[in-house]
Amino acid sequence: MSSRSPLLLLRIKLILPLLLTFLYPLFSAAQAQSVDAEGHQWWQHAVFYEIYPRSFADSNNDGVGDLNGITSKMSYLHELGVDAIWITPCYPSPQVDFGYDVADYENIDPMYGTLSDFDRLVAEGRKHQVRIIMDFVLNHSSDQHPWFLDSKSSRTAPHRDWYIWRDGKAPGQPPNNWISLFGGSAWKFDPTTSQYYYHFFYAQQPDLNWRNPAVEKVMLDTTRWWYRRGVAGFRLDAVDALFEDPDLHDNPALPGTNAQGDPNLENKYNDHFPEVHDELQKLRKVADESGAVLIGETWTSNVAELDRYYGPGGNELQMPMDFMFTTVNKLSAAEFRSQIAAVESAHGWPVFVISNHDIVRSYNRYGDGKHNDAIAKLMGAFYLTLRGTPIMYYGEEIGMENNDPTRKEDVKDPIGRTGWPQEKGRDGERTPMQ
C-alpha cells in the first residue's frame, strides 16, 4: 500500500457520507417504487411502528424523549423486525395538544432536538433498513403559528383567509351550534377583529382554510420539503375534518350529552366532506414524485367509507387505517372474521391497528386480568400475520398497559382536562417506554 493510501481513505471517509446524503433522494425514490415478483410495494411487506417521541427514549436525561433517543434504538427496532417508524409530531409547538398544535411545519421542536438530529435519524434508519414516516397535521395549526398571528391581526391581513373567520349569529352567540371535539363551542371569539374563528379541536388549534389555494400550495410544498430530507411518507392527521360547510348549517342534535356535558350532535356539516378526496389526490400526486407512502387517520363507520379513501383507481391513500378493527374489543373470532372479510372486500390493501396514542392500549382492552400476557401474544400473532400491513404502537411488543391518572391535577391531555372524571384523557396510553 502506498504512503498516500491513509490520506485517500480519510478523504473517502469524509466525503462518502455527504455524497450519500446528496444521492439518497434519487435512490430512495427508485427503491420505494420497486415492486416484488407479485407486484407488492415495500409498504405492503412492512411492519410499521408508531413512536410517541416524548415517551420513547430520552438521550440527555432531561425527562423528555427525543430524536437522538430514537436514533439510539435503531438496532433494537431493526432486530424487532420494524421496517418503518411513524413519529408523532415533533415540530415546534406550544404543546397544548402535545405537538398536534404546530407552530412551524419545517423545523424540529428544541425539546426533541434539531434538524441535524433529524438528518442523523434518517441516516441511521437507512443503515438499519428502517424508513422514517412523519406525522403531518394538515387540518389546523397552532394559534401561535405566524400565519395565525397575522390572520388575527386585522380583517385585511394577508393571512386572514388562511383560517375560517365568521361573524356571530348575534352579539355573544357563535355562528352555529358546532361543538369542538375537546368540549365546548367550536368557535372562539377574538376581540381584536370582533369575529369568531373555527376550531374542530382545541381553541389553540384553529382550522386552516383548505378552500384557499394558498393554503393548499404551502401544505403540498411542505411535504416536498420533507421528502427531500429523506422522509419516506406521512401519516395524515385528522383528514376527515379538512372541510366544512361554507354555509355553516347547524349540525343535527342527537339524544344525550357527551363527557364534557355538551349536547350530542351529528357532525353532518363539519366532517367527511367530499372535497377531502380532491386534496388527498393532490397529496398523493406529490408523494408519488418521491415514491412515498401516505397513511390516513381515517375514522369510518363502514367499509364503504373506508373504501373511498383509497381513491378511484387507487390514487389517494395507500394506507387508510381500519379503526373499525379496534372496535372489536373482545376475543371474538366471529366478529373479527366479519370485520376482516369486510375490509378484504374493499379495493385497497388492508391496514390493521389495535392500539395507538388515542386508544386505550390493547393489553388492557383485550386482557381478562388473568391471562393478559398470553392474550397479548395471541393478538400480536393474529394481526401481524393477517394479509395486510400492521401498525404497531410502541410497547406492544412487551405488553405495556395503560397507566391512567387518578387525580384531575395529574391530567395533561386536553380531553381529560375538560371531560374529567367521565373522560380521563389519553395520558394513560402515552406513558414512557418501559
C-alpha positions in Angstrom: 0.0 0.0 0.0 1.4 3.4 -0.9 2.1 6.1 1.6 -0.8 8.2 0.2 -3.4 5.5 0.9 -4.2 6.6 4.5 -4.9 10.1 3.3 -7.0 8.8 0.4 -9.0 6.6 2.8 -9.5 9.6 5.1 -10.9 11.7 2.2 -13.2 8.9 1.2 -14.4 8.6 4.8 -15.2 12.3 5.0 -16.7 12.7 1.6 -18.8 9.5 1.3 -21.5 10.5 3.9 -22.0 13.8 2.1 -22.2 12.0 -1.3 -24.7 9.5 0.0 -26.8 12.3 1.5 -26.9 14.1 -1.9 -27.7 10.9 -3.9 -30.1 9.3 -1.4 -33.3 11.1 -2.6 -32.5 9.8 -6.1 -32.0 6.3 -5.0 -34.8 6.2 -2.4 -37.5 7.1 -4.9 -36.5 4.2 -7.1 -36.2 1.9 -4.1 -39.6 2.9 -2.8 -41.3 2.4 -6.2 -39.8 -1.0 -6.7 -42.1 -4.0 -6.5 -41.6 -7.6 -5.8 -42.4 -10.5 -8.2 -46.0 -10.4 -7.0 -46.4 -6.7 -7.6 -46.3 -5.7 -4.0 -44.8 -2.3 -2.9 -42.4 -2.2 0.0 -45.0 -0.9 2.5 -47.2 -4.0 1.8 -44.5 -6.2 3.3 -43.5 -3.8 6.1 -44.2 -3.7 9.8 -44.8 -0.1 10.9 -44.2 1.1 14.4 -45.7 4.2 15.9 -43.4 6.2 18.3 -44.6 8.9 20.6 -41.3 10.8 20.8 -41.6 12.4 24.2 -42.1 8.9 25.8 -39.9 6.6 23.8 -36.2 7.2 24.6 -34.5 10.1 26.4 -30.9 10.7 25.3 -30.0 13.6 27.5 -31.8 12.7 30.8 -34.0 15.8 30.8 -37.1 13.7 31.3 -38.4 14.1 27.8 -37.8 11.6 24.9 -36.1 13.0 21.8 -34.9 12.2 18.3 -31.4 11.2 19.4 -33.1 8.7 21.7 -35.0 7.2 18.8 -31.7 7.1 16.8 -30.0 5.2 19.6 -32.7 2.5 19.4 -32.4 1.7 15.7 -30.6 -1.6 16.2 -33.4 -2.6 18.6 -36.1 -1.6 16.1 -34.3 -3.5 13.3 -33.9 -6.6 15.3 -37.6 -6.4 16.3 -38.5 -6.6 12.6 -39.7 -3.0 12.2 -39.4 -1.6 8.6 -40.7 1.9 9.2 -41.4 4.1 12.2 -44.2 6.7 12.3 -43.1 9.5 14.6 -46.0 11.6 16.1 -45.4 15.4 15.7 -42.0 16.7 16.7 -42.3 20.1 15.1 -42.0 23.4 17.1 -45.2 23.7 19.2 -46.6 25.2 22.4 -47.5 21.6 23.2 -51.1 22.4 24.1 -52.0 19.1 22.4 -48.6 17.6 22.6 -47.3 18.6 19.2 -50.6 18.4 17.3 -50.6 22.2 17.5 -47.8 23.1 15.0 -46.1 26.4 15.1 -43.6 25.7 12.4 -44.0 22.9 9.8 -40.4 22.9 8.6 -38.4 22.6 11.8 -37.9 20.4 14.9 -39.0 21.4 18.4 -35.9 22.1 20.6 -37.2 19.6 23.2 -36.7 16.9 20.6 -33.5 18.1 19.1 -32.6 19.9 15.8 -32.9 19.3 12.1 -29.3 18.0 12.2 -30.5 15.4 14.7 -33.4 14.5 12.4 -30.9 14.1 9.5 -28.9 11.7 11.6 -32.1 9.8 12.5 -32.8 9.4 8.8 -29.2 8.3 8.1 -29.2 5.8 10.9 -32.6 4.4 9.9 -31.2 3.9 6.4 -28.3 1.9 7.8 -30.8 -0.4 9.6 -33.4 -0.5 6.7 -35.9 1.5 8.8 -37.8 4.2 7.0 -39.0 7.4 8.7 -42.7 8.4 8.4 -43.6 11.9 9.7 -47.0 12.9 11.2 -48.5 15.7 9.1 -51.0 17.9 10.9 -52.9 19.4 8.0 -56.3 20.3 9.4 -55.1 23.0 11.7 -52.1 24.8 13.1 -51.2 26.3 16.4 -52.7 29.6 17.3 -49.0 30.7 17.8 -48.1 29.9 14.2 -47.0 33.1 12.4 -49.8 32.5 9.9 -52.5 32.7 12.6 -50.8 35.6 14.4 -51.0 37.6 11.2 -54.5 36.3 10.4 -55.9 37.6 13.7 -54.2 40.9 13.5 -56.8 42.5 11.2 -59.6 41.6 8.8 -57.4 42.7 5.9 -54.3 40.8 7.0 -52.5 38.8 4.2 -53.2 35.5 6.1 -56.8 36.4 7.1 -58.4 33.9 4.7 -55.9 31.2 5.7 -58.3 30.4 8.6 -62.1 30.4 9.0 -63.5 33.6 10.4 -67.2 34.4 10.7 -69.5 36.9 12.5 -71.7 35.6 15.3 -75.4 34.9 14.9 -76.0 37.7 17.3 -74.0 39.5 19.9 -72.3 36.9 22.2 -73.5 34.0 20.0 -71.2 31.9 17.9 -72.0 31.4 14.2 -73.7 28.0 14.7 -74.0 25.1 17.1 -70.9 23.1 16.2 -69.1 21.5 19.1 -65.3 21.1 19.5 -64.0 17.5 19.9 -62.4 18.7 23.1 -65.5 20.2 24.5 -67.5 23.5 24.2 -68.3 25.5 21.2 -66.1 25.0 18.1 -65.9 28.8 17.7 -63.8 31.2 19.7 -64.4 34.9 19.7 -61.4 37.1 19.1 -61.9 40.7 20.3 -59.1 42.1 18.0 -61.3 41.9 15.0 -64.7 41.1 16.7 -65.1 37.8 14.8 -65.1 34.1 15.7 -62.6 31.6 14.3 -63.4 27.9 13.9 -61.5 25.1 15.7 -62.6 21.4 15.3 -60.2 20.6 18.1 -58.8 22.8 21.0 -59.2 26.6 20.8 -55.5 26.8 20.4 -55.8 24.7 17.2 -57.5 27.0 14.6 -58.6 25.2 11.5 -56.8 26.0 8.2 -59.0 27.1 5.3 -58.3 24.4 2.7 -60.6 26.2 0.2 -57.9 28.8 -0.1 -55.4 27.8 -2.9 -52.5 29.5 -1.0 -53.1 27.1 2.0 -53.2 24.1 -0.3 -50.0 25.2 -2.1 -47.9 25.7 1.1 -49.0 22.4 2.6 -48.2 20.5 -0.6 -44.8 22.2 -0.7 -44.2 21.3 2.9 -44.5 17.6 2.1 -42.0 18.1 -0.8 -39.6 19.8 1.7 -39.6 16.8 4.0 -39.4 14.3 1.1 -36.2 16.0 0.0 -34.9 15.5 3.6 -35.4 11.7 3.3 -38.8 11.2 4.7 -40.5 8.0 3.3 -44.1 9.2 3.8 -46.6 10.8 6.1 -49.4 9.8 8.4 -52.1 12.4 7.7 -53.7 13.6 10.8 -57.5 14.2 11.1 -58.1 14.1 7.3 -61.8 13.6 7.8 -62.1 17.2 9.2 -60.3 19.2 6.4 -63.5 20.8 5.1 -66.8 22.1 6.5 -70.0 23.5 5.2 -69.3 27.1 3.9 -72.9 28.0 4.7 -72.4 26.9 8.3 -75.7 24.9 8.8 -76.3 23.7 12.3 -75.5 20.1 13.0 -78.5 17.8 13.8 -79.0 17.2 17.5 -78.8 13.7 18.9 -80.0 12.4 22.3 -78.0 12.9 25.4 -74.7 14.7 26.2 -71.1 13.9 25.8 -68.4 13.5 28.5 -67.9 17.3 28.6 -71.6 17.9 29.1 -72.2 19.3 25.6 -75.2 18.2 23.6 -74.5 15.2 21.3 -74.5 16.3 17.7 -74.2 14.5 14.4 -71.2 16.1 12.6 -73.1 16.3 9.4 -71.7 19.7 8.3 -68.2 19.7 9.5 -66.8 16.2 8.8 -66.3 13.8 5.9 -66.9 16.4 3.2 -66.3 15.1 -0.4 -63.7 17.8 -1.1 -61.3 15.9 1.2 -60.7 13.4 -1.6 -59.7 16.1 -4.1 -56.9 17.2 -1.7 -55.8 13.6 -0.9 -55.4 13.0 -4.7 -53.1 16.1 -4.8 -51.1 15.0 -1.8 -50.8 11.5 -3.4 -49.5 13.0 -6.7 -46.8 14.8 -4.8 -46.0 11.7 -2.7 -45.7 9.6 -5.9 -42.9 12.0 -7.1 -40.8 10.7 -4.3 -42.1 7.1 -4.1 -43.6 8.0 -0.7 -46.5 6.3 1.2 -49.5 8.1 2.7 -51.2 6.7 5.8 -54.6 8.1 6.8 -56.1 8.7 10.2 -59.4 7.6 8.7 -62.2 7.1 11.2 -65.0 5.4 9.4 -68.2 3.7 10.4 -68.4 1.2 7.5 -66.2 -0.3 4.8 -67.8 1.8 2.0 -66.5 4.9 3.7 -63.1 3.4 4.2 -63.0 2.3 0.6 -63.4 5.8 -0.7 -60.1 6.8 0.9 -58.2 4.5 -1.4 -59.5 6.7 -4.2 -60.7 5.8 -7.7 -58.1 3.6 -9.2 -56.0 3.8 -6.0 -55.0 7.4 -6.4 -55.5 8.7 -2.8 -54.2 6.9 0.3 -52.2 3.7 0.0 -52.8 3.0 3.7 -56.1 4.3 5.2 -56.2 2.8 8.8 -59.0 0.5 9.6 -60.1 1.8 13.0 -63.2 -0.4 12.9 -60.8 -3.2 13.7 -60.2 -1.6 17.1 -63.9 -1.5 17.9 -63.9 -5.3 18.3 -62.9 -5.0 21.9 -63.2 -8.7 22.8 -61.8 -12.0 21.8 -64.5 -12.9 19.3 -63.4 -15.0 16.3 -66.8 -14.4 14.7 -66.6 -10.6 15.0 -63.0 -10.4 13.8 -63.8 -12.7 10.9 -66.7 -10.4 9.9 -64.5 -7.3 10.1 -61.6 -8.8 8.2 -64.0 -10.1 5.5 -65.5 -6.6 5.1 -62.1 -4.9 4.8 -61.0 -7.6 2.3 -63.9 -6.6 0.1 -62.5 -3.1 -0.3 -60.4 -2.1 -3.3 -57.2 -1.4 -1.5 -54.6 -3.0 0.8 -55.8 -3.7 4.4 -54.1 -1.7 7.2 -54.7 -3.1 10.7 -54.3 -1.3 14.0 -55.0 -2.5 17.6 -53.6 0.4 19.6 -52.2 4.0 19.2 -51.7 7.2 21.1 -55.5 7.9 21.1 -56.8 4.4 22.1 -56.5 2.5 25.3 -53.7 0.0 24.9 -54.7 -3.4 23.5 -53.2 -5.1 26.6 -56.0 -3.6 28.7 -58.8 -3.8 26.1 -58.3 -7.5 25.4 -56.9 -8.7 28.7 -59.1 -10.5 31.2 -56.9 -9.7 34.3 -55.6 -13.3 34.5 -54.2 -14.3 31.1 -53.2 -10.8 29.8 -49.7 -11.9 28.6 -51.0 -14.9 26.7 -53.8 -12.8 25.2 -51.3 -10.1 24.1 -49.2 -12.7 22.4 -52.3 -14.1 20.7 -53.4 -10.6 19.5 -49.9 -9.9 18.2 -49.7 -13.2 16.3 -53.1 -12.5 15.0 -52.8 -9.1 13.4 -49.1 -9.5 12.4 -50.0 -12.5 10.2 -53.1 -11.1 8.5 -52.9 -10.2 4.9 -52.3 -6.5 5.1 -49.9 -4.1 6.8 -49.9 -3.8 10.6 -49.1 -0.6 12.5 -47.8 -1.4 16.0 -47.7 1.0 18.9 -44.5 1.4 20.9 -44.5 -1.0 23.8 -47.0 -3.5 22.3 -44.1 -5.9 21.9 -43.5 -6.0 25.7 -47.1 -5.9 26.8 -47.2 -2.3 28.0 -50.5 -1.4 29.6 -52.4 1.9 30.4 -51.4 3.9 33.4 -54.3 6.3 33.7 -54.1 9.4 36.0 -56.1 9.0 39.2 -56.3 12.7 40.0 -57.5 15.6 37.8 -54.4 17.6 38.7 -52.2 15.0 37.1 -54.1 15.1 33.8 -52.1 16.6 30.9 -54.3 15.7 27.9 -56.9 18.4 26.9 -59.7 15.9 26.6 -59.1 14.7 30.1 -59.0 18.2 31.5 -62.3 19.2 30.0 -64.1 15.8 30.5 -62.9 14.6 33.9 -63.9 12.3 35.5 -66.1 10.7 32.8 -63.2 11.2 30.3 -59.8 10.6 31.8 -58.0 11.6 28.6 -55.2 9.8 26.7 -52.3 10.2 29.1 -52.5 6.6 30.2 -51.6 5.2 26.8 -48.7 7.6 26.3 -46.5 6.7 29.3 -42.7 6.2 28.9 -41.5 3.1 27.2 -40.5 0.5 29.8 
